[in-house]
Each structure stands twice: as structure tokens, then as C-alpha cells.
Amino acid sequence: MSAPHPLLLDPILQQALREDMGRAGDITTDAIAPPHLTMQAEFRFREGGRLCGLAAAERTMMLVDPSLTFQSLAKDGDDVESGTVVAVVTGSARSILTGERVALNLLARLSSIATVTRLCVQNAQPHKVQIADTRKTTPGLRILEKWAVRTGGGINHRFGLDDAVMIKDNHIAVAGSVKEAIRRVREHVGHMVKIEIEVDTLDQLEHILSLPPSLSVDVVLLDNMTPDALKQAVAMVNHRLVVEASGGITPDTIADIAATGVDVISLGFLTHSVRQLDIGLDVAPL
């Protein structure tokens, strides 16, 4: 899976570097490392996982110092074992040490998301269901975290509030009814915009399915339903809509959800509850 375009990637990395360097830069490294000292360092996985973020790590180092040499020994999407060196960076010791933490933070965060997404995809087999993320991402890192989900074999839900309609309980409360909420949406959006509506009971689903074609939706999200209720919902929909299950799903419970016949399973877990992989930058002899 290709990394985000530099026009999208660079502002995120620049902000992260500015945050880390503060007002005076890396005063520790500047004091210890002579200006002309060169070094070589290796990005090493200290536990196994799916690699994601190597392109971001390389770009981080290049933003710090374009004269650095970054050699990739693997590629985003590879499954690597503990001890694997995935890249080597060579050049100014000051530059490498200054960019180290931001590069490692991104590499570990994105590889962690890709790894747990891969696990969810594996646990959901052999059922024909897609594993999707949510908008429960780290502020400022959504583009990168959704890239990591794709690298792990998942798909992306909407990127933001502007690329699809999702009618939730609070929207229905504001509109006064399901019918009125859908009617207002249909009048507001164009024909290219898909509409999803969230329900948490079978009665609500039955009401959605009984609406006239002028108030139809494209996707129904079944929120926090039991596997038995999900099976009933899938039978009720009978392929008329895309059926998505969500709400408190984890890698441990995803197999039971996948077996219900839903089309999509979305998990906030992928981006808000992953454990950070242990990845380090080790100095190596030139």
C-alpha cells in the first residue's frame, strides 16, 4: 500500500519535528556530537509484526537533513520477525539523533496498527467480511493511521465528516424522527454521497427497511448488537443494504461477529487500543 503523498505527509512530519525540537533544537545532541561526526544506525524490530511507516521514517530523516542516506531493507506491508533490521540511515550524527524519536514513534505506531489489523483480518477468516477502521484516530494522524489499517489488510471507513453521511441517534433526536433525518439529508447531499444510518435494535432496523425508496439508505450500522441479533438483522436485510457491525469489537470477539454474515466490521480498537510495538534505532559501525 503506497504511503500518503508528500503534500499530505510532510505537514504532519514537520509539525511533529517542530514539537520535538521546541525553540532551541536538540541541545543534548548539539552538546555531545561534534558537527562533522558521521554515524550509521539501524531501525530494528525487537518483536515481530507487520511493517508500516518506513516511508514516514525515511521522510522524517530527510526533512531533518536531506544529505542523509536512508537504505530500506524491507517495505511497508512486509511481515518481519523479531531482530529484523528494516532500514539503515547514514550521515550526520546530529541529524540522525535529532530525527530519531519522531521517526521511531511513527514507525512503531503505524506498525502496531498494521499488525493488529492483520490479526483481525486473520481472525475473521474464512468469512467474507471486510475489516474497517473508524474516526477514533489520534488527532492529526488520521491519514497515517488509516494508511496503516490498509497496510494491515483492512479498509477505510470515512476519512472525515465530509465524505459520507452517517446518521446517528443524536442526529435523529435533532431531526425529530428517522424519516425526517433521512429526508433532510436527501435534500442536502448530491447523488455521489452514500448514506449510512446507525441502529441498535431490530425494531429500528425493521422501521428503516419499511421506508419508501425516496427515503432509502445505502448502509445500516448495527451498533453493539449480540451475534444472535446480528444474524437476525442480516436475514432481515437480505442483501438490500450493506450491513456493518460495530461497537466494542476486539480481535478476540471478531470471529463470532464475522460468522453472523455481516458485510463489514468496523473497530475503533484498531487505532485507539493497540499496544505499541518495540522498535529501536541502534548505532552500527560504519
Secondary structure as UniProt FT lines:
FT   HELIX           6..21
FT   TURN            22..24
FT   HELIX           27..32
FT   TURN            35..36
FT   STRAND          38..45
FT   STRAND          49..50
FT   HELIX           54..64
FT   TURN            66..67
FT   STRAND          69..72
FT   TURN            76..77
FT   STRAND          79..80
FT   TURN            82..83
FT   STRAND          85..92
FT   HELIX           93..124
FT   TURN            125..126
FT   STRAND          130..132
FT   TURN            139..140
FT   HELIX           142..151
FT   TURN            152..153
FT   TURN            161..162
FT   STRAND          165..167
FT   HELIX           169..175
FT   HELIX           178..188
FT   TURN            191..192
FT   STRAND          195..199
FT   HELIX           202..209
FT   HELIX           213..215
FT   STRAND          219..223
FT   HELIX           227..237
FT   TURN            238..239
FT   STRAND          242..246
FT   TURN            251..253
FT   HELIX           254..258
FT   TURN            259..261
FT   STRAND          264..266
FT   HELIX           269..272
FT   STRAND          279..284
//
